[in-house]
Amino acid sequence: MALNERKLLIEIRLRWNVIGRRNLVNESIDGGTWCPDTPENRKDLEIIMEAGNETYGEGSHWIEAREA
């Protein structure tokens, strides 16, 4: 690989924003831990996202991506 080329690493995480859920300092609870975007990780997050959307409503859970 040439010096000016770099391998792109993408990370993904599950995000959520359930209306009414707040932490101790009154901030919405909407976090998630970043992990490498592998087929296995993406499948796991999609399963969790679907379950969250079924429970809390469409659009309450989503997968976010970033370049690491």
C-alpha positions as CSV (number, residue, x, y, z in Angstrom):
1,M,0.0,0.0,0.0
2,A,1.4,3.4,-0.9
3,L,2.0,6.0,1.8
4,N,-0.8,8.2,0.7
5,E,-3.3,5.3,0.7
6,R,-5.0,4.3,3.9
7,K,-7.5,1.6,4.7
8,L,-10.8,3.1,5.7
9,L,-12.2,1.8,9.0
10,I,-15.9,2.3,9.7
11,E,-17.4,2.0,13.2
12,I,-21.1,1.6,14.0
13,R,-23.2,1.9,17.1
14,L,-26.8,1.6,18.1
15,R,-28.4,4.9,19.1
16,W,-31.8,5.4,20.7
17,N,-33.9,8.1,22.1
18,V,-36.9,6.9,24.0
19,I,-39.1,9.8,25.0
20,G,-39.3,10.3,28.7
21,R,-36.1,8.3,29.6
22,R,-33.6,10.6,31.4
23,N,-30.5,10.1,33.4
24,L,-29.8,11.5,36.9
25,V,-28.8,15.0,35.5
26,N,-32.0,15.1,33.3
27,E,-30.2,14.3,29.9
28,S,-31.9,12.0,27.4
29,I,-30.5,8.5,27.4
30,D,-29.4,7.9,23.8
31,G,-25.9,6.4,23.8
32,G,-24.2,3.4,22.4
33,T,-20.7,2.0,22.2
34,W,-18.8,2.2,19.0
35,C,-17.7,-1.2,17.5
36,P,-16.1,-2.2,14.1
37,D,-18.6,-2.4,11.2
38,T,-18.4,-6.1,10.6
39,P,-21.2,-8.3,9.2
40,E,-21.6,-9.9,12.6
41,N,-21.7,-6.7,14.6
42,R,-24.1,-5.1,12.1
43,K,-26.5,-8.1,12.2
44,D,-26.5,-8.0,16.0
45,L,-27.2,-4.2,16.1
46,E,-30.0,-4.6,13.5
47,I,-31.7,-7.3,15.6
48,I,-31.5,-5.0,18.7
49,M,-32.7,-2.0,16.7
50,E,-35.7,-3.9,15.3
51,A,-36.7,-5.0,18.8
52,G,-36.3,-1.5,20.2
53,N,-38.4,0.0,17.4
54,E,-41.1,-2.6,17.9
55,T,-41.2,-1.9,21.6
56,Y,-40.8,1.9,21.7
57,G,-42.0,3.0,18.3
58,E,-40.6,3.3,14.7
59,G,-37.5,5.5,14.6
60,S,-36.7,5.3,18.3
61,H,-33.6,3.2,17.6
62,W,-31.1,3.5,14.7
63,I,-27.6,2.6,13.7
64,E,-25.1,5.3,13.3
65,A,-21.7,5.0,11.5
66,R,-18.5,7.0,11.5
67,E,-15.0,6.8,10.0
68,A,-12.5,5.8,12.6
